[in-house]
Amino acid sequence: MSASTVVNLRSIDPPLRDVDLSNLDFSNCPVRDLISQIGGKWSVLLLETLAKRPYRFGELRRLVPDISQRMLTQTLRDLQRDGYIDREVFPTKPPSVEYSMTDLGHSLYQPLAQLLNWAEANHEAVRAARARFDQSPD
């Protein structure tokens, strides 16, 4: 497959959304609100990891070694706040904490997995498009 080959992972195109942008309240947009939270690079990685099984904090830290402890803590708190993951504290010494995907998180992960698969399948095509754009005189 050439670098500019586009891979369509679905044989049937989904229906286009019929949204009247002229009447949309951008200050209270549900799409912006949710996408801004889950669109971060750490959120996507953690959701993908937790979709497989529950993990303890230290395990997540080892699985994503380039994330700082502070950023891991904040991202997990944000995902928990939005209801995508649960946090369970076990009464051990020292206490251990385990994170798991909620039903809401699993429902989010289904379409997110399609996007991730698309990104992997089309990464080279996008990189080739960027290179062509960057080399154009305009």
Salt bridges, closest charged atoms under 4 A:
GLU59 OE2 - ARG53 NH2 3.63
